């Protein structure tokens, strides 16, 4: 007998493969260590830019 829950899981898996698998392929192409290192580097630069913007807004606000 076919389980309704299994059919639901298989349907969700098929939807995931069609829609989101391209985004996950980037992560599977690297070794885990390389992927984590790249994400840390991107986060560092994003945080640095955000900090610079916050400092710029603060100094601009203090001048007024």
C-alpha positions as CSV (number, residue, x, y, z in Angstrom):
1,X,0.0,0.0,0.0
2,X,1.2,3.5,-0.8
3,X,1.9,5.7,2.2
4,X,0.6,9.2,1.9
5,X,3.4,10.6,3.9
6,X,6.1,9.0,1.7
7,X,4.3,10.5,-1.4
8,X,4.4,13.9,0.3
9,X,8.1,13.6,1.1
10,X,8.9,12.4,-2.5
11,X,6.9,15.3,-3.9
12,X,8.7,17.8,-1.7
13,X,12.1,16.3,-2.7
14,X,11.2,16.6,-6.4
15,X,10.2,20.2,-5.9
16,X,13.5,20.9,-4.1
17,X,15.5,19.2,-6.9
18,X,13.8,21.4,-9.5
19,X,14.0,24.7,-7.7
20,X,16.8,24.8,-5.2
21,X,19.3,22.3,-6.4
22,X,21.2,24.9,-8.4
23,X,21.9,26.9,-5.3
24,X,23.1,23.8,-3.4
25,X,25.3,22.7,-6.3
26,X,27.8,25.5,-5.5
27,X,28.2,24.2,-2.0
28,X,28.7,20.6,-3.2
29,X,31.4,21.5,-5.7
30,X,33.8,22.5,-3.0
31,X,35.3,20.6,-0.2
32,X,33.6,21.6,3.1
33,X,36.8,23.4,4.3
34,X,37.0,25.5,1.1
35,X,33.4,26.4,1.2
36,X,33.5,27.5,4.8
37,X,36.7,29.5,4.1
38,X,35.0,31.4,1.2
39,X,31.9,32.1,3.3
40,X,34.1,33.5,6.1
41,X,36.0,35.7,3.8
42,X,32.8,37.1,2.3
43,X,31.3,37.6,5.7
44,X,34.4,39.4,6.9
45,X,34.3,41.9,4.0
46,X,30.5,42.4,4.4
47,X,31.0,43.1,8.1
48,X,33.8,45.5,7.4
49,X,31.7,47.4,4.9
50,X,28.8,47.5,7.3
51,X,31.0,48.7,10.1
52,X,32.4,51.4,7.9
53,X,28.9,52.6,6.9
54,X,27.8,52.7,10.5
55,X,30.9,54.7,11.4
56,X,30.2,57.1,8.5
57,X,26.6,57.5,9.5
58,X,27.6,58.1,13.1
59,X,30.2,60.8,12.2
60,X,27.8,62.5,9.8
61,X,25.1,62.5,12.5
62,X,27.5,64.0,15.0
63,X,28.5,66.8,12.7
64,X,24.9,67.9,12.3
